[in-house]
Amino acid sequence: MKILVSDPLSPQGIELLQQYARVEFRPNLNPEELQKIIADYDALIVRSHTRVTAPIIQAGQRLKVIGRAGVGVDNIDVSQATAQGIIVVNVPEANTVSVAELTLALLASLARNIPGANYSVKAGEWNRQQFLGVELYQKILGLIGLGHIGSEVARRARALGMNVLAHDPHVSAEYAAKIGVELVDLPYLLGQADFISLHVPLIPATRHLIGAQELSLMKPEAMLINCARGGVVDEQSLYTALCEGRIAGAALD
């Protein structure tokens, strides 16, 4: 079996694969180069950089599996792979804790105005009153998506004394209650939350899930965090809302 790894992968991962197959590590291939050579491989492993498009998959006549070393598979044309009988696999819990911790870091940075205060001090200023923050304790965190990552964020937020609302049509109220979360509809969450954090995959149903209408439902003092794919938010609408002061801040991964 011959495997192509086209994105950076840990040396330990490469060594493990080499116990079972011939592995070639060729990062930074452009789409044309990948399409030209893919016919020689039985499997392809990517992360988020490589775009596995329909033409590339069609050229992979020997391909049996495409592996995504991460959660999202939006960079792989799953429909084309399925049509050719190629299995697409991912690692749903690969970066769950990392993303949950990053979300909490961005949450605290927004609440305490850390980036702006840091920039101001580096500019030789000392405007303490301008950068007064707010406590997270007893604030409402609204989670859009309560899967692996959203659930871990909820647990950590609860430990900080936050009240957590969530919107996720695929999760039961019983599961949410078990981790101390109240399931609500999206408009209610947008109108009640002090901080809103996105944890959904990028699929057609979630592209621009947060747009001008959704932003208009948020409180003026509310802040948005996106550690999911960028396309989940209509960035032009977010920029406009920030410039007009209709929401208080945003932190984007």
Backbone as CSV, one residue per row, in Angstrom:
resi,resn,N_x,N_y,N_z,CA_x,CA_y,CA_z,C_x,C_y,C_z
1,MET,0.850,-1.196,0.000,0.000,0.000,0.000,0.879,1.236,0.000
2,LYS,0.501,2.221,-0.785,1.291,3.436,-0.950,0.461,4.635,-0.493
3,ILE,1.008,5.374,0.473,0.288,6.491,1.078,1.023,7.792,0.789
4,LEU,0.272,8.809,0.398,0.821,10.149,0.216,0.340,11.032,1.365
5,VAL,1.280,11.678,2.049,0.957,12.657,3.085,1.325,14.019,2.509
6,SER,0.327,14.860,2.255,0.587,16.112,1.537,0.575,17.350,2.434
7,ASP,0.347,17.161,3.722,0.403,18.268,4.681,1.290,17.861,5.847
8,PRO,1.818,18.839,6.605,2.673,18.509,7.748,1.982,17.557,8.726
9,LEU,2.705,16.538,9.133,2.217,15.552,10.087,3.359,15.250,11.044
10,SER,3.045,14.897,12.266,4.100,14.648,13.249,4.977,13.483,12.804
11,PRO,6.283,13.536,13.108,7.179,12.420,12.748,6.707,11.097,13.323
12,GLN,6.124,11.121,14.534,5.628,9.882,15.130,4.510,9.282,14.282
13,GLY,3.661,10.154,13.710,2.585,9.672,12.852,3.124,9.020,11.587
14,ILE,4.116,9.663,10.994,4.740,9.113,9.789,5.365,7.761,10.094
15,GLU,6.089,7.676,11.221,6.755,6.420,11.590,5.752,5.297,11.815
16,LEU,4.617,5.621,12.419,3.590,4.607,12.653,3.032,4.082,11.332
17,LEU,2.764,4.990,10.397,2.260,4.580,9.090,3.269,3.710,8.344
18,GLN,4.542,4.012,8.515,5.589,3.279,7.797,5.704,1.829,8.237
19,GLN,5.112,1.494,9.377,5.114,0.108,9.822,4.168,-0.753,8.984
20,TYR,3.253,-0.086,8.274,2.222,-0.826,7.551,2.202,-0.564,6.048
21,ALA,2.857,0.500,5.611,2.763,0.854,4.194,3.967,1.695,3.777
22,ARG,4.096,1.877,2.497,5.114,2.787,1.969,4.532,4.198,2.030
23,VAL,5.243,5.101,2.679,4.730,6.454,2.906,5.645,7.474,2.241
24,GLU,5.038,8.377,1.502,5.790,9.491,0.914,5.240,10.796,1.483
25,PHE,6.121,11.591,2.047,5.749,12.867,2.657,6.144,13.983,1.701
26,ARG,5.132,14.619,1.099,5.389,15.662,0.101,4.486,16.869,0.372
27,PRO,4.859,17.684,1.359,4.047,18.868,1.658,4.231,19.947,0.602
28,ASN,3.315,20.897,0.596,3.391,22.078,-0.279,3.236,21.772,-1.759
29,LEU,2.585,20.668,-2.089,2.253,20.418,-3.498,1.163,21.386,-3.928
30,ASN,1.294,21.932,-5.143,0.177,22.749,-5.639,-0.871,21.812,-6.246
31,PRO,-2.093,22.298,-6.499,-3.160,21.414,-6.992,-2.795,20.670,-8.273
32,GLU,-2.108,21.339,-9.178,-1.743,20.696,-10.437,-0.764,19.544,-10.203
33,GLU,0.199,19.758,-9.312,1.175,18.707,-9.006,0.493,17.516,-8.335
34,LEU,-0.405,17.797,-7.416,-1.104,16.720,-6.719,-1.956,15.915,-7.691
35,GLN,-2.670,16.607,-8.569,-3.516,15.912,-9.543,-2.687,15.031,-10.470
36,LYS,-1.482,15.468,-10.767,-0.621,14.738,-11.704,-0.095,13.435,-11.102
37,ILE,0.162,13.423,-9.784,0.810,12.256,-9.174,-0.138,11.360,-8.381
38,ILE,-1.365,11.808,-8.116,-2.236,11.088,-7.186,-2.594,9.687,-7.674
39,ALA,-2.523,9.443,-8.975,-2.875,8.118,-9.515,-1.958,7.022,-9.006
40,ASP,-0.812,7.380,-8.448,0.153,6.383,-7.979,-0.104,5.916,-6.549
41,TYR,-1.125,6.477,-5.887,-1.292,6.225,-4.451,-2.629,5.556,-4.127
42,ASP,-2.578,4.743,-3.065,-3.776,4.073,-2.567,-4.501,4.907,-1.511
43,ALA,-3.778,5.800,-0.849,-4.376,6.603,0.223,-3.731,7.981,0.236
44,LEU,-4.511,8.961,0.674,-4.048,10.343,0.785,-4.385,10.849,2.180
45,ILE,-3.406,11.444,2.852,-3.634,12.038,4.166,-3.351,13.530,4.081
46,VAL,-4.315,14.334,4.520,-4.191,15.789,4.470,-4.548,16.384,5.827
47,ARG,-4.249,17.651,5.981,-4.763,18.414,7.105,-5.686,19.478,6.509
48,SER,-5.439,20.756,6.799,-6.373,21.775,6.308,-5.853,22.518,5.072
49,HIS,-4.568,22.372,4.754,-3.996,23.154,3.643,-4.393,22.582,2.278
50,THR,-4.271,21.290,2.113,-4.534,20.666,0.815,-6.029,20.648,0.518
51,ARG,-6.399,21.132,-0.663,-7.782,21.090,-1.128,-7.938,19.859,-2.026
52,VAL,-8.705,18.898,-1.565,-8.890,17.662,-2.330,-10.162,17.820,-3.165
53,THR,-9.992,18.382,-4.353,-11.116,18.726,-5.225,-11.552,17.529,-6.067
54,ALA,-12.685,17.695,-6.740,-13.205,16.619,-7.590,-12.200,16.190,-8.667
55,PRO,-11.541,17.122,-9.383,-10.569,16.679,-10.393,-9.423,15.860,-9.806
56,ILE,-8.973,16.225,-8.610,-7.896,15.466,-7.971,-8.377,14.066,-7.627
57,ILE,-9.590,13.969,-7.077,-10.136,12.659,-6.707,-10.364,11.807,-7.956
58,GLN,-10.876,12.415,-9.022,-11.101,11.678,-10.270,-9.806,11.114,-10.827
59,ALA,-8.697,11.840,-10.605,-7.396,11.368,-11.090,-6.837,10.256,-10.220
60,GLY,-7.369,10.114,-9.004,-6.861,9.093,-8.085,-7.528,7.754,-8.293
61,GLN,-7.220,7.096,-9.389,-7.891,5.850,-9.747,-7.585,4.704,-8.785
62,ARG,-6.468,4.796,-8.050,-6.132,3.746,-7.074,-6.595,4.099,-5.662
63,LEU,-7.072,5.319,-5.471,-7.405,5.759,-4.118,-8.485,4.896,-3.476
64,LYS,-8.224,4.496,-2.238,-9.195,3.740,-1.447,-9.678,4.537,-0.250
65,VAL,-8.848,5.448,0.237,-9.207,6.218,1.427,-8.521,7.577,1.394
66,ILE,-9.240,8.601,1.862,-8.682,9.937,2.075,-8.851,10.236,3.554
67,GLY,-7.756,10.491,4.235,-7.797,10.758,5.667,-7.534,12.220,5.956
68,ARG,-8.357,12.802,6.814,-8.162,14.187,7.266,-7.651,14.129,8.700
69,ALA,-6.415,14.537,8.914,-5.823,14.532,10.256,-6.335,15.746,11.026
70,GLY,-7.609,15.708,11.368,-8.283,16.810,12.040,-9.777,16.551,12.011
71,VAL,-10.546,17.582,12.328,-11.987,17.418,12.486,-12.747,17.656,11.179
72,GLY,-12.650,18.861,10.631,-13.456,19.227,9.473,-12.997,18.555,8.191
73,VAL,-13.960,18.249,7.316,-13.638,17.673,6.010,-14.117,18.583,4.883
74,ASP,-14.258,19.893,5.182,-14.758,20.812,4.170,-13.744,21.065,3.057
75,ASN,-12.493,20.644,3.234,-11.503,20.784,2.172,-11.427,19.539,1.289
76,ILE,-12.357,18.619,1.480,-12.410,17.391,0.677,-13.783,17.310,0.005
77,ASP,-13.799,17.012,-1.285,-15.069,16.833,-1.993,-15.595,15.436,-1.653
78,VAL,-16.333,15.362,-0.555,-16.807,14.070,-0.058,-17.762,13.412,-1.050
79,SER,-18.582,14.202,-1.732,-19.531,13.645,-2.696,-18.817,12.921,-3.825
80,GLN,-17.755,13.533,-4.336,-16.999,12.900,-5.419,-16.308,11.640,-4.928
81,ALA,-15.747,11.718,-3.724,-15.090,10.534,-3.165,-16.094,9.394,-2.999
82,THR,-17.272,9.703,-2.498,-18.299,8.689,-2.299,-18.713,8.068,-3.629
83,ALA,-18.841,8.901,-4.652,-19.231,8.410,-5.978,-18.216,7.416,-6.527
84,GLN,-16.951,7.577,-6.119,-15.893,6.676,-6.594,-15.619,5.535,-5.619
85,GLY,-16.415,5.452,-4.552,-16.219,4.374,-3.587,-15.012,4.570,-2.694
86,ILE,-14.598,5.820,-2.541,-13.437,6.140,-1.694,-13.939,6.547,-0.310
87,ILE,-13.388,5.943,0.717,-13.771,6.258,2.091,-13.069,7.537,2.534
88,VAL,-13.819,8.430,3.164,-13.241,9.640,3.752,-13.355,9.521,5.274
89,VAL,-12.223,9.639,5.958,-12.209,9.524,7.419,-11.583,10.773,8.024
90,ASN,-11.957,11.039,9.270,-11.358,12.167,9.992,-11.068,11.739,11.416
91,VAL,-10.640,12.698,12.247,-10.306,12.414,13.647,-11.109,13.381,14.510
92,PRO,-12.365,13.025,14.824,-13.285,13.975,15.456,-12.795,14.605,16.750
93,GLU,-11.998,13.887,17.536,-11.580,14.419,18.830,-10.116,14.847,18.845
94,ALA,-9.513,14.980,17.668,-8.073,15.228,17.604,-7.643,16.484,18.340
95,ASN,-8.363,17.592,18.149,-7.941,18.865,18.748,-9.014,19.440,19.667
96,THR,-9.836,18.566,20.237,-10.956,19.029,21.062,-10.489,19.905,22.212
97,VAL,-9.546,19.415,22.998,-9.083,20.166,24.171,-8.357,21.435,23.745
98,SER,-7.545,21.340,22.703,-6.794,22.515,22.237,-7.728,23.650,21.837
99,VAL,-8.769,23.327,21.075,-9.698,24.366,20.620,-10.519,24.897,21.787
100,ALA,-10.907,24.008,22.699,-11.666,24.458,23.872,-10.828,25.437,24.706
101,GLU,-9.553,25.122,24.886,-8.682,26.011,25.659,-8.445,27.330,24.924
102,LEU,-8.302,27.266,23.598,-8.148,28.502,22.823,-9.397,29.362,22.953
103,THR,-10.559,28.742,22.925,-11.807,29.495,23.092,-11.829,30.232,24.424
104,LEU,-11.413,29.546,25.489,-11.382,30.190,26.807,-10.356,31.327,26.838
105,ALA,-9.228,31.149,26.145,-8.225,32.213,26.090,-8.771,33.445,25.376
106,LEU,-9.467,33.229,24.276,-10.056,34.355,23.543,-11.179,35.000,24.345
107,LEU,-11.937,34.182,25.052,-13.012,34.688,25.906,-12.452,35.632,26.970
108,ALA,-11.391,35.205,27.632,-10.780,36.041,28.671,-10.143,37.289,28.073
109,SER,-9.536,37.138,26.897,-8.907,38.297,26.246,-9.944,39.359,25.898
110,LEU,-11.100,38.922,25.411,-12.171,39.868,25.105,-12.702,40.529,26.369
111,ALA,-12.952,39.722,27.391,-13.550,40.246,28.618,-12.657,41.273,29.304
112,ARG,-11.341,41.065,29.212,-10.411,41.948,29.929,-9.677,42.916,29.001
113,ASN,-10.075,42.983,27.736,-9.460,43.932,26.784,-7.945,43.769,26.687
114,ILE,-7.475,42.542,26.772,-6.026,42.307,26.814,-5.312,42.744,25.532
115,PRO,-5.789,42.400,24.326,-5.048,42.825,23.126,-4.946,44.342,23.000
116,GLY,-6.056,45.044,23.224,-6.030,46.502,23.111,-5.148,47.147,24.157
117,ALA,-5.216,46.645,25.390,-4.379,47.196,26.456,-2.901,46.942,26.174
118,ASN,-2.587,45.764,25.667,-1.203,45.432,25.334,-0.668,46.373,24.249
119,TYR,-1.470,46.590,23.235,-1.067,47.476,22.141,-0.854,48.893,22.660
120,SER,-1.743,49.344,23.536,-1.652,50.698,24.079,-0.396,50.882,24.908
121,VAL,-0.086,49.904,25.764,1.112,50.002,26.603,2.371,49.995,25.741
122,LYS,2.391,49.170,24.722,3.554,49.143,23.827,3.738,50.463,23.092
123,ALA,2.647,51.207,22.930,2.722,52.530,22.283,3.109,53.621,23.281
124,GLY,3.414,53.227,24.524,3.852,54.197,25.526,2.720,54.867,26.274
125,GLU,1.519,54.293,26.188,0.354,54.899,26.856,0.045,54.158,28.161
126,TRP,-0.812,54.789,28.965,-1.249,54.151,30.210,-2.683,54.590,30.483
127,ASN,-3.613,54.085,29.626,-5.017,54.490,29.703,-5.834,53.402,30.389
128,ARG,-5.655,53.293,31.699,-6.298,52.204,32.424,-7.824,52.234,32.293
129,GLN,-8.412,53.403,32.392,-9.866,53.497,32.349,-10.439,53.064,31.004
130,GLN,-9.662,53.264,29.947,-10.138,52.918,28.611,-10.282,51.407,28.434
131,PHE,-9.522,50.636,29.223,-9.480,49.192,29.012,-10.050,48.406,30.193
132,LEU,-10.936,49.024,30.945,-11.606,48.287,32.004,-12.398,47.125,31.400
133,GLY,-12.271,45.959,31.997,-12.964,44.797,31.466,-14.180,44.428,32.291
134,VAL,-14.687,43.245,32.030,-15.828,42.724,32.775,-15.467,41.347,33.320
135,GLU,-16.130,40.956,34.398,-15.938,39.619,34.940,-16.721,38.601,34.110
136,LEU,-16.177,37.402,34.009,-16.893,36.306,33.358,-17.915,35.670,34.303
137,TYR,-17.670,35.804,35.591,-18.547,35.203,36.594,-19.983,35.695,36.428
138,GLN,-20.904,34.733,36.339,-22.337,34.980,36.203,-22.750,35.564,34.846
139,LYS,-21.804,35.707,33.927,-22.175,36.132,32.580,-22.759,34.938,31.829
140,ILE,-23.472,35.237,30.748,-24.100,34.185,29.945,-23.250,33.904,28.710
141,LEU,-22.827,32.654,28.577,-22.109,32.207,27.389,-23.086,31.430,26.516
142,GLY,-23.202,31.843,25.267,-24.062,31.143,24.316,-23.215,30.324,23.357
143,LEU,-23.415,29.022,23.352,-22.654,28.125,22.478,-23.525,27.701,21.301
144,ILE,-23.043,27.951,20.111,-23.736,27.482,18.909,-22.979,26.246,18.441
145,GLY,-23.541,25.094,18.762,-22.857,23.819,18.552,-22.425,23.240,19.885
146,LEU,-22.936,22.046,20.207,-22.605,21.418,21.483,-22.086,19.999,21.236
147,GLY,-21.165,19.907,20.283,-20.503,18.629,20.023,-19.327,18.441,20.971
148,HIS,-18.283,17.764,20.493,-17.120,17.497,21.346,-16.517,18.789,21.895
149,ILE,-16.235,19.738,20.994,-15.560,20.972,21.422,-16.501,21.851,22.231
150,GLY,-17.715,22.054,21.731,-18.670,22.880,22.459,-18.905,22.382,23.870
151,SER,-18.979,21.062,24.023,-19.193,20.484,25.356,-18.021,20.752,26.283
152,GLU,-16.812,20.649,25.750,-15.632,20.920,26.584,-15.561,22.400,26.966
153,VAL,-15.947,23.280,26.057,-16.003,24.706,26.393,-17.034,24.935,27.496
154,ALA,-18.181,24.269,27.382,-19.237,24.423,28.381,-18.749,24.017,29.768
155,ARG,-18.067,22.901,29.849,-17.563,22.431,31.146,-16.604,23.443,31.762
156,ARG,-15.739,23.998,30.960,-14.761,24.965,31.469,-15.440,26.279,31.857
157,ALA,-16.412,26.699,31.065,-17.137,27.938,31.373,-17.931,27.795,32.665
158,ARG,-18.526,26.632,32.863,-19.263,26.390,34.099,-18.328,26.464,35.299
159,ALA,-17.105,25.987,35.145,-16.135,26.046,36.233,-15.767,27.491,36.583
160,LEU,-15.940,28.402,35.635,-15.674,29.822,35.879,-16.897,30.541,36.445
161,GLY,-17.977,29.798,36.644,-19.184,30.400,37.197,-20.073,31.054,36.168
162,MET,-19.887,30.712,34.894,-20.727,31.268,33.847,-22.009,30.451,33.703
163,ASN,-23.049,31.087,33.223,-24.279,30.413,32.857,-24.214,30.110,31.362
164,VAL,-24.527,28.889,30.972,-24.296,28.477,29.591,-25.607,28.098,28.906
165,LEU,-25.873,28.761,27.786,-26.961,28.402,26.882,-26.342,27.760,25.642
166,ALA,-27.093,26.925,24.976,-26.571,26.315,23.747,-27.695,26.109,22.749
167,HIS,-27.315,26.180,21.481,-28.234,25.840,20.389,-27.581,24.754,19.553
168,ASP,-28.229,23.606,19.468,-27.734,22.507,18.647,-28.892,21.554,18.389
169,PRO,-29.424,21.527,17.171,-30.582,20.675,16.880,-30.294,19.184,16.953
170,HIS,-29.017,18.808,17.044,-28.647,17.393,17.059,-28.367,16.873,18.466
171,VAL,-28.586,17.691,19.478,-28.278,17.312,20.858,-29.559,17.296,21.673
172,SER,-29.693,16.342,22.574,-30.900,16.242,23.406,-30.797,17.165,24.611
173,ALA,-31.955,17.560,25.118,-31.994,18.395,26.321,-31.417,17.652,27.509
174,GLU,-31.566,16.327,27.522,-31.039,15.513,28.622,-29.515,15.573,28.653
175,TYR,-28.892,15.458,27.475,-27.430,15.539,27.431,-26.957,16.917,27.869
176,ALA,-27.614,17.959,27.367,-27.222,19.328,27.719,-27.332,19.540,29.225
177,ALA,-28.433,19.076,29.820,-28.634,19.256,31.259,-27.561,18.530,32.057
178,LYS,-27.096,17.401,31.545,-26.083,16.618,32.242,-24.774,17.405,32.402
179,ILE,-24.473,18.293,31.448,-23.240,19.089,31.560,-23.534,20.536,31.975
180,GLY,-24.741,20.755,32.492,-25.077,22.063,33.057,-25.411,23.128,32.042
181,VAL,-25.981,22.714,30.904,-26.275,23.641,29.808,-27.772,23.633,29.524
182,GLU,-28.320,24.804,29.197,-29.724,24.896,28.812,-29.825,25.031,27.295
183,LEU,-30.554,24.119,26.666,-30.760,24.181,25.218,-31.863,25.184,24.894
184,VAL,-31.597,26.085,23.940,-32.559,27.109,23.553,-32.520,27.265,22.042
185,ASP,-33.497,28.023,21.483,-33.437,28.278,20.047,-32.433,29.396,19.769
186,LEU,-32.058,29.516,18.510,-30.976,30.434,18.147,-31.315,31.895,18.417
187,PRO,-32.506,32.402,18.028,-32.798,33.816,18.312,-32.728,34.156,19.797
188,TYR,-33.223,33.250,20.640,-33.171,33.507,22.085,-31.727,33.576,22.569
189,LEU,-30.905,32.634,22.113,-29.490,32.628,22.506,-28.813,33.926,22.093
190,LEU,-29.048,34.349,20.847,-28.401,35.564,20.344,-28.806,36.791,21.160
191,GLY,-30.043,36.818,21.608,-30.526,37.979,22.347,-30.133,38.002,23.809
192,GLN,-29.787,36.836,24.375,-29.521,36.752,25.804,-28.033,36.701,26.157
193,ALA,-27.217,36.150,25.286,-25.827,35.863,25.648,-24.962,37.127,25.711
194,ASP,-24.050,37.123,26.681,-23.030,38.176,26.774,-21.844,37.852,25.874
195,PHE,-21.586,36.557,25.719,-20.536,36.073,24.823,-21.134,34.925,24.015
196,ILE,-20.826,34.905,22.725,-21.325,33.843,21.847,-20.135,33.166,21.188
197,SER,-20.101,31.839,21.250,-18.966,31.093,20.704,-19.483,30.037,19.728
198,LEU,-18.840,29.943,18.570,-19.294,29.068,17.488,-18.478,27.775,17.443
199,HIS,-19.181,26.651,17.403,-18.511,25.350,17.349,-19.284,24.405,16.439
200,VAL,-19.400,24.785,15.173,-20.117,23.983,14.180,-19.205,23.752,12.981
201,PRO,-19.434,22.677,12.225,-18.654,22.458,11.000,-19.118,23.411,9.908
202,LEU,-18.281,23.602,8.913,-18.678,24.411,7.762,-19.290,23.492,6.712
203,ILE,-20.611,23.538,6.610,-21.374,22.800,5.608,-22.338,23.808,4.987
204,PRO,-23.013,23.463,3.893,-23.922,24.445,3.287,-24.911,25.057,4.268
205,ALA,-25.403,24.276,5.214,-26.414,24.782,6.155,-25.835,25.769,7.162
206,THR,-24.508,25.748,7.363,-23.912,26.643,8.362,-23.097,27.784,7.753
207,ARG,-22.953,27.811,6.441,-22.219,28.933,5.827,-22.978,30.237,6.087
208,HIS,-22.267,31.228,6.612,-22.849,32.514,6.993,-24.026,32.314,7.961
209,LEU,-23.873,31.335,8.845,-24.887,31.113,9.880,-25.086,32.372,10.703
210,ILE,-23.979,33.102,10.927,-24.057,34.383,11.620,-23.865,35.485,10.585
211,GLY,-24.966,36.153,10.245,-24.935,37.245,9.278,-25.524,38.504,9.879
212,ALA,-25.915,39.423,9.027,-26.413,40.720,9.494,-27.635,40.564,10.395
213,GLN,-28.552,39.682,10.022,-29.772,39.510,10.820,-29.451,38.967,12.208
214,GLU,-28.573,37.964,12.262,-28.228,37.365,13.548,-27.459,38.353,14.421
215,LEU,-26.557,39.106,13.827,-25.795,40.102,14.582,-26.710,41.187,15.146
216,SER,-27.782,41.498,14.419,-28.707,42.532,14.890,-29.475,42.098,16.133
217,LEU,-29.516,40.790,16.399,-30.215,40.283,17.573,-29.346,40.307,18.829
218,MET,-28.047,40.491,18.652,-27.138,40.477,19.789,-27.208,41.783,20.581
219,LYS,-26.904,41.695,21.867,-26.869,42.878,22.716,-25.679,43.757,22.330
220,PRO,-25.768,45.067,22.476,-24.647,45.951,22.107,-23.368,45.632,22.864
221,GLU,-23.500,45.095,24.081,-22.314,44.770,24.877,-21.827,43.340,24.656
222,ALA,-22.497,42.605,23.779,-22.137,41.209,23.541,-20.909,41.101,22.636
223,MET,-20.226,39.944,22.744,-19.013,39.706,21.964,-19.079,38.322,21.317
224,LEU,-18.454,38.194,20.148,-18.523,36.970,19.356,-17.151,36.314,19.268
225,ILE,-17.118,35.000,19.431,-15.885,34.223,19.302,-16.100,33.157,18.230
226,ASN,-15.168,33.057,17.292,-15.271,32.017,16.267,-13.978,31.219,16.189
227,CYS,-14.014,30.014,16.762,-12.903,29.077,16.611,-13.264,27.968,15.626
228,ALA,-14.393,28.139,14.935,-14.775,27.210,13.872,-14.253,27.768,12.539
229,ARG,-14.745,27.261,11.435,-14.302,27.750,10.131,-14.772,29.184,9.904
230,GLY,-13.961,29.960,9.200,-14.284,31.364,8.970,-15.585,31.579,8.239
231,GLY,-15.940,30.653,7.335,-17.135,30.807,6.529,-18.434,30.705,7.301
232,VAL,-18.381,30.303,8.561,-19.587,30.243,9.382,-20.116,31.652,9.662
233,VAL,-19.232,32.648,9.585,-19.608,34.042,9.845,-19.506,34.850,8.557
234,ASP,-20.496,35.676,8.304,-20.422,36.652,7.215,-19.511,37.777,7.700
235,GLU,-18.264,37.730,7.296,-17.267,38.628,7.869,-17.516,40.098,7.536
236,GLN,-18.092,40.384,6.380,-18.407,41.770,6.042,-19.469,42.317,6.986
237,SER,-20.476,41.504,7.278,-21.513,41.930,8.212,-20.944,42.105,9.616
238,LEU,-20.023,41.231,9.997,-19.388,41.357,11.314,-18.566,42.641,11.383
239,TYR,-17.818,42.910,10.332,-17.003,44.133,10.288,-17.888,45.371,10.419
240,THR,-18.998,45.382,9.702,-19.915,46.516,9.763,-20.491,46.683,11.166
241,ALA,-20.891,45.568,11.781,-21.457,45.626,13.133,-20.446,46.156,14.137
242,LEU,-19.190,45.774,13.983,-18.143,46.257,14.887,-17.887,47.744,14.679
243,CYS,-17.785,48.150,13.419,-17.518,49.565,13.118,-18.646,50.468,13.609
244,GLU,-19.871,49.981,13.542,-21.023,50.778,13.960,-21.323,50.640,15.448
245,GLY,-20.524,49.844,16.168,-20.716,49.698,17.603,-21.957,48.921,17.986
246,ARG,-22.459,48.085,17.061,-23.675,47.321,17.369,-23.386,46.081,18.188
247,ILE,-22.138,45.626,18.196,-21.677,44.619,19.163,-20.336,45.124,19.703
248,ALA,-19.928,44.584,20.841,-18.773,45.166,21.548,-17.433,44.618,21.104
249,GLY,-17.395,43.433,20.502,-16.096,42.898,20.127,-16.204,41.533,19.471
250,ALA,-15.093,41.092,18.923,-15.029,39.760,18.294,-13.611,39.226,18.395
251,ALA,-13.499,37.922,18.534,-12.203,37.253,18.528,-12.292,36.089,17.561
252,LEU,-11.385,36.047,16.580,-11.430,35.051,15.515,-10.154,34.234,15.489
253,ASP,-10.311,32.909,15.371,-9.146,32.033,15.247,-8.663,32.126,13.802
